[in-house]
Amino acid sequence: MPRTPAATRHRAPISRRHADDTPCTHRKGQDCPGVTSYTATCTCGHWEQRSGIRAAVEEQRAHHLHNR
């Protein structure tokens, strides 16, 4: 089976989010208001997953990317 060209591969990076939905870019130990959720958005533009539990986002992300 041929591999999909890199330009058309789907990616869904997971980002940490604060309660006000701003991205958490703090390093460990810095003053941070706290991470309240995790979000993964696919580059296909048709899929997004959000949860307060990172493992739940990782599982749905893996399922989405596997079925692409």
Beta strands, then each sheet from edge to edge (+ up, - down):
strand 1: 14-17
strand 2: 37-41
strand 3: 48-51
sheet 1: 1+ 2- 3+
end
